[in-house]
Structure formats: structure tokens, C-alpha cells
Amino acid sequence: MDRTTELAPLGPQRLRLLECLGGNNPRLPGYFTPATGADIFAEFRQYAADLSARWAGESDTHTVSLLAAARLLGGDLLAAQVILDRLPAEATQLDHGAGICLVAPLYAMQSALPLPADLADTRRWLAGSAAQSGLRTWLAIHGERLVWNDVNASYQLAAIC
């Protein structure tokens, strides 16, 4: 099986994070090498955990957010708080896709969480903004009801019993 076919089940957000973290370049230390025939989702989760452990001393805000996004898309909901704590002060302007890795953590969070429409606009996700506060409140209220789905790379709200 070729690499593209093997990684396809991960979906666009996880594949984007692999690209941003060096997971697609065999010359980089972050290269993703899933075991043949293994559960690709479990392999990605382990990759995110291992890379986060290896780069635990990293202080660059963007790197920390990318690592958190990878963990979030592996089912680690606590990583959403890490991303929220590191929102940019100003909106990132993309130029024909250039700079996509700068917003990848925001896109990962937006795609993974079942946010209401008034909180889903990543252009408003800025440090110190009302959107940041709203996202924190939403996670505090709904966090315990969120259930991870590997195949869809998203959380769903569980019914209240």
C-alpha cells in the first residue's frame, strides 16, 4: 500500500498537521512512520504523544499549539485549552494558502468541536477576545459531554441522562 492510501483515513486536518510538524518528510525528526497494518488512528495518537514528549521543552507558542492540535485530533480534549491559551493577538492573513500552518491549530479545533455558529469563526479567535472567553465557557459547560470519534476526527456531544 502506498503512503497516500495508508494515511488517507486520517482526514484533512490530521494530514495538514503532519505536514506542519514534518510528519511527511523522512529527513525530519518528526517523520510519521506508522507500523504496517496497525490501527492508523492509534498510531497517530501515539505519534502526537511521542512528538509532544520529545519537544516538551519547546517554548515557541506556535510549535506548542501545533503539538496540542495533533493531540486534540487524537482525542485529547485537554489540548484544546493549550490552543486557547496561545491564540494569536492578531488575525493571520493567508496568501493563497501560504501560512496555513499558522492557523492549523485553530482549524483543527474548529473542525473537531461541535461549536455553535456564533463561536465557530476562527477569524475572531484572538487573544483576549470575547470569542476566546466564549470558547473557554463553552468547553467548561460541555467538555464532560464530549465524546471522541477517531474516524470522523471530531467530538460529539453525548446526550444528557
WOTAVEN-V208072 format. One record per pair of residues at least 12 apart in sequence whose C-alpha atoms are under 7 Angstrom apart, sorted by the first residue. I is the first residue (numbers start at 1). J is the second residue. If there is no record, write none. Layout:
BEGIN
I:J
I:J
END
This chain:
BEGIN
10:41
13:108
14:70
14:73
17:70
17:104
20:101
30:51
32:47
41:150
44:74
45:71
45:74
48:67
48:70
48:71
49:71
52:67
61:86
62:102
65:82
65:83
65:86
65:105
66:105
68:82
68:83
69:105
69:108
69:109
73:112
73:153
75:148
80:109
83:105
84:132
87:125
87:126
87:127
88:126
88:127
89:126
89:127
90:126
91:123
91:126
106:122
111:154
112:153
112:154
112:155
113:154
113:155
114:155
114:156
119:131
119:135
145:157
145:158
146:158
END
